[in-house]
Amino acid sequence: MKKLVALLLVIVLALSFVGCKKSSGDNLIGVAMPTQSLQRWNQDGANMKAQLEKKGYQVDLQYANNDVNTQIQQLENMITKGCKVLVIASIDGSALTDVLAKAAENDIKVIAYDRLIMNSENVDYYATFDNFKVGVIQGEYIEENLGLKEGKGPFNMELFAGSPDDNNALFFNGGAMSILQPYIDKGKIIIPSKQTEFTTIAIHGWSSSTAQARMDNLITANYASGKKLDAVLSPNDSLAIGIVTSLKNAGFGTAAKPYPIITGQDCDKPNVIAMINGQQSMSIFKDTRTLASQVVEMVGAIVEGKEAPVNDTKTYDNGVKIVPSFLCDPVYADVNNYKELLVDSGYYKESDLQ
Ligand code: BGC
């Protein structure tokens, strides 16, 4: 009798385990985000979770504190839990080859979110904003606001690039330099530091403090004599914050020593405030709601066993394959249009920007 009870218990437990795995895994979507330290990723994560849940999915949303091993562990857990699809904004795009091989063995599909995942055949789709265009818009903003097309110049400028382990950083830089390089070649833009190589101007981990320290050095070495600085190409807002802090500490921001044109990306709240205060000139706006809804559509198609919608099958080569991509359209915000773009659209409340 005891044996029979024990056997029944084992069967009940086994069945409940299968049931549990099925009910959680069946519609469970894993969303792996890099860090909560930058506002945009919080927004991305929250939008993804809300929109997926609205469609009836369960969501395992994780942030990895910008630590590659933490992200790998989180992905392994998602695989063990039986997630159907993994949506991954990678920290180091080249560090996920092994864990994605495990995902593929378990028949789990993978969407690279915002950043391309490199060196893996197990990336099914990529959803992002047009990263080259982001750089082009930043370059064109500088071109227009300095009057370069009208032949004005020469102007002094310094260049920054993003994290070298993020494929996006190369695209942002490529796009911006496609506009700015001809003016450098013609001598209409001068880079007093002469630092133009991607590896020299790149800021690891998109760190604000590293960008600030590099700007401090650039000022000391090249602008101490009072030479005018007309523009700084910053690929994103976390770098722009560091650059502005450095310039402010060096006495910029007065009538005699105005801030240069400073670009950015993400429209993070502190940066929009900096734009309103005249410290940062512009920021690329990538509406994370648009990207999230595109990814939710991709997830829906994958779960139904269909092809997901893409609009680019040429650009994003991850070293092993060209990943079918959906590119959303970036635009820029500055002091003239931020209200319409960011407040009227409901992205921020007016009170967020005070
Ligand atoms: C994103 C940017 C972001 C940067 C730093 C890039 O991959 O595309 O929007 O500013 O990472 O987090």
Residues whose N, C-alpha, C, O or C-beta is under 5 A from the ligand:
A	BS01	BGC	L38 R115 D166 N168 W206 N236 Q265 D266
